Amino acid sequence: MGARSASRVATVETWTDRATVACIGAFGLAVWWPTRSLPYHWDSATFVVDAARDLIATGFHPLVATHSDFAHPPLFVALVALAWSALGESRAVAHALVLPALPLAMLATYRLGIKVSDRAVGAAAAFLLGGVAVVLEEVGQIYMDLPIAALLAWGVLAWLNDRRGWAAALFSAAALMKIPAPLTVPGALMLVVAASPKTRKDLRAYLALAAPFGVDALWLAYHAAETGWVLWRPGRSVPAPHGVMDRLMALATVVQWLLLGQWRWVLLVAAAAAAALTRPWRPWRPGGDLSLLLAPVAAGVLFFAAIGEFGLRYGIYLLPLYFVACLSLVRAALRRHGGAWLGAGSAALFALFATTWHPNAALTASYVFRPDENLAYLDMITIGQKSARWLESKHPDAEIYGAGPEAYELAEPWQGYVTRPLKFAHCLDFAPHPGAEQLVIVHGYHPQQPLCRRIVDATGARVLARFEDDGKWLEVYAVPAFDRGADGR
């Protein structure tokens, strides 16, 4: 290739990179913008927001993330608290803190694709990551899973580029947000290093990958000194599976949710077919690009199956590696002119992903205790807002019994649902109070809600109001002995 041709190729690649980065930034801003002032929801409300408020109230001492049964490292919570300390507590500031997470994760995925294969793979993997329903759901949450995905993806890229110091720093930052981060990604990379004849004696590599473990060990020692417990609060059970069948079922569940669900099985099937056609044995060897990408995915699947506690958002940080590995195999099978075919196929797959973003849901007919991992969480926020405003307006002095999420929606104005605390108590604490107006909230989305339903059935309470949004519903009942005849409207 002549100098002029090489220069032309470099120019095209430069402009391709700029255009891709611009598109990633525009996409990230577009999906974040509608969430910029959303009320807090689920773990954002019950953990991160209240823990950040506690850090501010205590002057960041002790540096412990409260409101959790687990010893979550405090970095993300502390960042929220620092942002509020500098700019004032508001939902706008909290959501703005999360804004860079998706573009950074997509950009790291793009660079990983280029490193392992080419720009077509990088761009396809980046936008497929941005099209995953649970990833978009996390854009509207004040939580650490999406920032961790960005940190770990950049950390793996630094590792592939032999920038050990940067990789150690990025992995350590992720470890200071969530303990599974070092157990899966750096831990798996350490196994690959040990298995490869070229790197098994590389002391520098071991030290870099051990850094996040050291950071978490120091954190757990500090946490134990401040709280008296290490990993989880005394009395908190960890549902680890027992027996061969339980373990196999847990493994199948994690594989289904993480690697196959919401059309991700198409990637796996395509990658398996491509691998069978091209037999890319070299990249699979220890130390090869595919082994470095897929070892953390395998480690993550096994880890989450072993502990028996998994939500799809926990595995977000594994998806960049999974997507790049699968698409690089497909790209190799398509050979020289496969970039266009890969782009067309990925665009079609993105369209399939989009069907899972906010699907039309049937009315909830049974209890669903797992939070939505798509944009249907917006429906929960909507019915929470509507019911909270109605209760504050129509029944401001009533005793209100329920479970979650109304516990924070009605009692904590800073969550964004009411302007002042209402008289809320859990159904577990229900007792008749003569002369008081007593209301019970019933829905199907919390483990304590069956008790609320039993109170309604036992007392013959009558419904005052019902709120629905895209299959989600909530009802407010008046206990009849103290019902003052309100029509509820």
C-alpha positions in Angstrom: 0.0 0.0 0.0 1.4 3.4 -1.0 1.8 6.3 1.3 -1.1 8.1 -0.3 -3.4 5.1 0.1 -2.3 4.6 3.7 -3.0 8.3 4.4 -6.5 8.0 2.8 -7.3 4.9 4.9 -6.1 6.7 8.1 -8.3 9.7 7.3 -11.3 7.5 6.7 -10.7 5.7 10.0 -10.3 9.0 11.9 -13.6 10.3 10.6 -15.3 7.0 11.2 -14.1 7.2 14.8 -15.3 10.8 15.2 -18.7 10.0 13.7 -19.2 6.9 15.9 -18.2 8.8 19.0 -20.7 11.6 18.1 -23.4 9.0 17.5 -22.7 7.3 20.8 -22.8 10.7 22.6 -26.1 11.6 20.9 -27.7 8.3 21.7 -26.6 8.4 25.3 -28.0 11.9 25.8 -31.2 11.1 24.0 -32.1 8.1 26.2 -31.0 9.9 29.4 -32.9 13.2 28.8 -36.4 11.9 29.6 -35.0 10.5 32.9 -33.3 13.7 34.1 -35.8 14.5 36.8 -37.4 11.1 37.5 -38.3 10.3 41.1 -36.1 7.7 42.6 -37.1 4.1 42.3 -36.4 0.7 44.0 -32.8 0.3 45.1 -31.9 3.8 44.1 -34.5 5.0 46.6 -34.1 2.5 49.4 -30.3 2.3 49.3 -28.2 4.8 47.3 -30.2 8.0 48.0 -30.7 7.4 51.7 -27.1 6.2 52.2 -25.8 9.3 50.4 -27.9 11.6 52.6 -26.5 9.7 55.7 -22.9 10.4 54.5 -23.6 14.1 54.2 -25.3 14.2 57.6 -22.4 12.4 59.3 -19.6 14.3 57.5 -18.5 11.2 55.6 -17.5 9.5 58.9 -17.7 6.6 59.0 -17.4 6.1 55.3 -19.9 3.3 55.2 -22.9 2.9 52.8 -25.8 2.5 55.1 -29.3 1.1 54.3 -28.0 -2.2 53.0 -27.7 -5.7 54.4 -24.5 -6.1 52.4 -21.1 -4.5 52.8 -21.3 -2.5 49.6 -18.1 -0.5 49.0 -19.0 3.2 49.2 -17.4 4.8 46.2 -20.6 5.3 44.1 -22.7 6.4 47.1 -19.9 8.8 48.1 -19.8 10.3 44.6 -23.5 11.1 44.9 -23.0 12.6 48.3 -20.1 14.7 47.1 -22.1 15.9 44.1 -24.9 17.0 46.4 -22.5 18.6 48.8 -21.0 20.7 46.0 -24.1 21.4 43.9 -27.1 21.0 46.3 -29.2 17.9 46.7 -31.6 17.4 43.8 -32.7 14.7 41.5 -31.2 16.6 38.5 -27.8 16.5 40.1 -28.1 12.8 40.9 -29.3 11.9 37.3 -26.6 14.1 35.8 -24.0 12.0 37.7 -25.2 8.9 35.9 -25.3 10.5 32.5 -21.7 9.7 31.3 -22.0 6.0 32.3 -23.7 4.7 29.1 -21.7 6.7 26.6 -18.5 5.7 28.3 -19.5 2.0 28.4 -20.5 2.1 24.7 -17.3 3.9 23.8 -15.2 1.3 25.6 -17.1 -1.4 23.8 -16.4 0.2 20.5 -12.7 0.4 21.3 -12.7 -3.2 22.4 -14.2 -4.2 19.1 -11.6 -2.4 17.2 -8.8 -4.0 19.3 -10.1 -7.5 18.9 -11.5 -7.2 15.3 -12.4 -4.1 13.5 -14.6 -0.9 13.5 -17.6 -2.8 12.3 -17.5 -5.1 15.2 -16.8 -2.2 17.6 -19.7 -0.1 16.4 -22.2 -3.0 16.3 -21.3 -4.2 19.8 -21.5 -0.7 21.2 -24.9 0.0 19.9 -26.2 -3.4 20.7 -25.1 -2.8 24.3 -27.0 0.5 24.2 -30.0 -1.3 22.9 -30.3 -3.8 25.8 -33.5 -3.1 27.8 -31.9 -3.5 31.2 -29.1 -1.1 30.2 -31.6 1.5 29.2 -33.5 0.9 32.5 -30.3 1.6 34.4 -29.9 4.9 32.7 -32.8 6.2 34.8 -31.6 4.7 38.1 -29.1 6.2 40.5 -27.2 3.0 40.9 -23.7 1.6 40.3 -24.2 -1.2 37.8 -23.9 0.8 34.7 -20.9 2.9 35.9 -19.2 -0.4 36.9 -19.8 -1.7 33.3 -18.0 1.4 31.9 -15.1 1.0 34.4 -14.6 -2.7 33.7 -14.8 -2.4 29.9 -12.2 0.3 29.9 -10.1 -1.8 32.3 -10.2 -4.8 30.0 -9.3 -2.5 27.1 -6.3 -1.2 29.1 -5.3 -4.8 29.8 -5.4 -5.8 26.1 -3.3 -2.7 25.3 -0.7 -3.8 28.0 -1.4 -0.8 30.2 -1.3 -2.6 33.4 -1.3 0.4 35.7 -4.4 1.9 34.1 -6.1 -1.5 34.2 -5.3 -1.9 37.9 -6.7 1.6 38.7 -9.9 1.0 36.7 -10.5 -2.4 38.2 -9.9 -1.0 41.7 -12.4 1.8 41.1 -15.0 -0.8 40.1 -14.1 -2.9 43.2 -14.8 0.1 45.4 -18.4 0.2 44.0 -19.3 -3.5 44.2 -17.4 -6.6 45.5 -18.3 -9.0 42.6 -16.4 -6.8 40.2 -12.9 -8.1 41.1 -14.1 -11.6 41.7 -15.2 -12.0 38.1 -13.3 -9.8 35.7 -9.8 -9.4 37.2 -10.1 -12.8 38.8 -10.8 -14.5 35.5 -8.0 -12.6 33.8 -5.7 -13.8 36.5 -6.6 -17.4 35.7 -6.0 -16.8 32.0 -2.6 -15.2 32.8 -1.7 -18.3 34.9 -2.8 -20.7 32.1 -0.8 -19.0 29.4 2.8 -20.1 29.0 3.7 -16.6 27.8 2.4 -14.8 30.9 2.3 -17.3 33.8 5.6 -15.9 35.2 4.6 -12.2 34.7 4.8 -10.8 38.2 3.7 -7.4 37.0 0.5 -8.9 35.6 -0.4 -10.6 38.9 0.3 -7.5 40.9 -2.0 -5.4 38.6 -4.8 -7.9 38.8 -4.4 -8.4 42.6 -4.8 -4.6 43.2 -8.7 -4.7 43.3 -8.6 -7.6 45.7 -6.3 -5.7 48.0 -8.6 -2.7 47.8 -11.6 -4.7 48.8 -9.8 -6.5 51.5 -8.9 -3.1 53.1 -12.4 -2.0 52.7 -13.9 -5.1 54.4 -11.5 -4.7 57.3 -12.5 -1.1 57.7 -16.2 -2.0 57.4 -15.9 -4.7 60.0 -14.2 -2.3 62.4 -16.9 0.2 62.0 -20.0 -2.0 61.9 -19.0 -5.3 63.6 -19.9 -7.5 60.5 -18.0 -8.2 57.3 -20.0 -9.3 54.2 -23.6 -9.3 55.2 -25.6 -8.1 58.2 -26.1 -10.8 60.9 -29.4 -12.6 60.4 -29.4 -11.9 56.6 -29.7 -15.2 54.8 -27.9 -15.8 51.5 -29.9 -18.1 49.3 -26.9 -20.2 47.9 -28.2 -23.3 46.1 -27.6 -26.7 47.7 -27.4 -30.0 45.8 -26.7 -30.8 42.2 -30.1 -30.1 40.8 -30.4 -26.7 42.6 -27.0 -25.7 41.3 -27.9 -26.7 37.8 -31.1 -24.8 37.9 -29.4 -21.7 39.2 -26.8 -22.0 36.4 -29.5 -22.4 33.8 -31.4 -19.4 35.2 -28.3 -17.1 35.0 -27.4 -18.3 31.5 -31.0 -17.8 30.3 -31.3 -14.3 31.8 -27.8 -13.0 30.9 -26.8 -14.7 27.7 -30.0 -15.8 26.0 -32.9 -13.5 27.1 -34.4 -10.6 25.2 -33.0 -11.9 21.9 -29.4 -12.2 23.0 -29.6 -15.9 22.0 -29.3 -14.7 18.4 -25.8 -13.5 19.1 -24.8 -16.8 20.7 -26.3 -18.9 17.9 -24.5 -16.8 15.3 -21.2 -16.9 17.1 -21.4 -20.7 17.6 -22.2 -21.2 13.9 -19.3 -18.9 12.9 -16.9 -20.7 15.2 -17.9 -24.0 13.7 -17.2 -22.7 10.2 -13.9 -20.9 10.9 -12.5 -23.0 13.8 -10.5 -20.0 15.2 -8.5 -22.1 17.6 -5.7 -19.6 18.1 -7.7 -16.8 19.7 -9.3 -19.4 22.1 -5.9 -20.4 23.6 -5.0 -18.9 27.0 -3.9 -15.4 26.5 -5.7 -15.0 23.1 -8.3 -12.3 22.7 -11.3 -14.5 22.9 -10.1 -16.2 26.1 -9.5 -12.8 27.7 -13.1 -11.7 26.8 -15.0 -14.9 27.5 -13.2 -16.0 30.7 -14.8 -13.1 32.7 -18.2 -13.9 31.2 -17.9 -17.6 32.2 -16.6 -16.6 35.7 -19.5 -14.2 36.1 -22.1 -16.8 35.2 -20.6 -19.4 37.6 -20.2 -16.8 40.4 -23.9 -15.6 40.2 -25.1 -19.2 39.9 -23.1 -20.2 43.0 -24.3 -17.4 45.3 -27.9 -18.0 44.1 -28.8 -14.3 44.0 -28.9 -12.7 40.6 -30.7 -9.9 38.8 -30.0 -9.1 35.2 -28.6 -5.7 36.0 -25.9 -7.4 38.1 -24.5 -8.8 34.9 -24.5 -5.7 32.8 -20.7 -5.3 33.0 -20.3 -8.7 31.3 -22.3 -7.7 28.2 -19.6 -5.6 26.5 -17.2 -8.6 26.6 -19.9 -11.0 25.5 -21.0 -8.9 22.6 -17.5 -8.1 21.3 -16.5 -11.8 21.5 -19.6 -13.0 19.6 -19.5 -10.4 16.9 -15.8 -10.9 16.3 -16.4 -14.6 15.6 -19.2 -13.6 13.2 -17.0 -11.1 11.5 -14.2 -13.6 11.0 -16.7 -16.0 9.3 -18.0 -13.2 7.0 -14.4 -12.6 5.9 -13.2 -9.7 3.7 -16.5 -8.0 2.7 -18.5 -8.9 5.8 -18.6 -5.4 7.4 -21.8 -4.4 5.6 -23.4 -7.7 6.3 -22.5 -7.5 10.0 -23.9 -3.9 10.1 -27.2 -4.9 8.5 -27.6 -8.0 10.8 -26.7 -5.9 13.9 -29.2 -3.2 12.9 -31.9 -5.9 12.6 -30.9 -7.3 16.0 -31.0 -3.8 17.5 -34.6 -3.6 16.2 -35.4 -6.9 18.0 -33.8 -5.6 21.1 -36.0 -2.5 20.9 -39.2 -4.6 21.1 -38.1 -5.6 24.6 -37.7 -2.0 25.9 -41.2 -1.3 27.0 -43.4 -4.2 25.8 -47.2 -4.0 26.2 -47.9 -5.9 29.4 -51.0 -7.7 30.5 -52.6 -6.6 33.7 -50.6 -8.1 36.6 -52.7 -11.1 37.8 -50.2 -12.6 40.4 -47.5 -11.4 42.7 -44.3 -10.3 40.9 -41.6 -9.6 43.4 -38.7 -9.0 41.0 -38.3 -5.4 39.8 -38.7 -4.6 36.1 -35.5 -4.9 34.1 -36.8 -2.8 31.2 -38.6 0.5 30.8 -41.7 -0.8 32.5 -40.1 0.6 35.7 -41.5 3.9 34.5 -45.0 2.5 34.9 -44.3 1.7 38.5 -43.0 5.3 39.0 -46.2 6.6 37.3 -48.7 4.8 39.5 -46.5 5.7 42.5 -46.7 9.4 41.6 -50.5 9.3 40.9 -51.4 7.5 44.1 -49.1 9.6 46.2 -50.4 12.9 44.9 -54.0 11.6 45.3 -53.4 10.5 48.9 -51.6 13.8 49.8 -54.5 15.8 48.3 -57.5 13.7 49.4 -56.4 12.0 52.6 -53.5 14.1 54.0 -54.2 13.0 57.7 -55.0 9.3 57.2 -53.0 6.4 58.6 -51.7 4.7 55.5 -50.5 1.0 55.6 -48.6 -0.7 52.8 -45.2 -2.2 52.0 -42.8 -1.1 49.3 -42.2 1.0 47.2 -44.9 3.2 48.9 -42.8 3.1 52.1 -40.4 5.6 50.5 -42.9 7.2 48.2 -45.2 8.4 51.0 -42.8 8.9 53.9 -39.7 10.5 52.2 -40.5 13.7 50.3 -36.9 13.8 48.9 -37.7 10.7 46.8 -39.9 12.9 44.5 -43.5 11.7 45.1 -45.0 13.8 47.9 -44.2 17.3 49.2 -44.4 16.3 52.9 -44.3 13.0 54.8 -47.6 11.2 55.1 -48.5 8.9 58.1 -47.2 5.7 56.6 -46.7 2.3 58.4 -46.0 -1.2 57.1 -48.9 -3.7 57.0 -46.9 -5.7 59.4 -47.6 -3.0 62.0 -51.3 -2.6 61.3 -53.5 -2.2 64.4 -57.1 -0.7 64.6 -57.1 2.8 65.9 -60.7 4.0 66.7 -61.4 7.4 65.4 -58.6 7.4 62.8 -59.0 7.1 59.1 -57.1 4.0 58.1 -56.2 3.2 54.5 -54.4 0.1 53.1 -52.5 0.1 49.8 -52.6 -3.1 47.8 -50.7 -4.2 44.7 -48.7 -7.1 43.5 -45.1 -6.0 43.6 -43.6 -6.5 47.0 -43.0 -9.6 49.3 -45.0 -8.0 52.1 -48.0 -7.3 49.9 -49.8 -10.6 50.6 -50.1 -9.4 54.2 -51.7 -6.1 53.1 -54.2 -8.2 51.0 -55.0 -10.3 54.1 -55.8 -7.2 56.1 -58.2 -6.0 53.4 -59.9 -9.4 53.1 -60.2 -9.8 56.9 -61.6 -6.3 57.6 -63.9 -6.2 54.5 -62.3 -3.0 53.4 -63.7 -1.2 50.4 -61.7 0.2 47.5 -61.5 4.0 47.3 -59.3 4.4 44.3 -57.4 2.3 41.6 -54.5 3.5 39.6 -53.2 1.7 36.5 -50.5 2.2 33.9 -49.6 -0.3 31.2 -50.5 -3.4 33.2 -49.3 -2.1 36.5 -51.9 -1.4 39.1 -52.4 -0.2 42.7 -55.5 0.0 44.9 -56.3 2.1 48.0 -58.7 0.6 50.5 -60.5 2.1 53.5 -60.9 -0.1 56.6 -64.7 -0.1 57.0 -64.9 0.4 60.7 -63.2 3.8 60.3 -64.4 4.7 56.8 -65.8 8.2 56.8 -67.6 7.7 53.5 -65.1 9.3 51.2 -65.8 8.7 47.6 -62.1 8.6 46.8 -62.3 11.1 43.9 
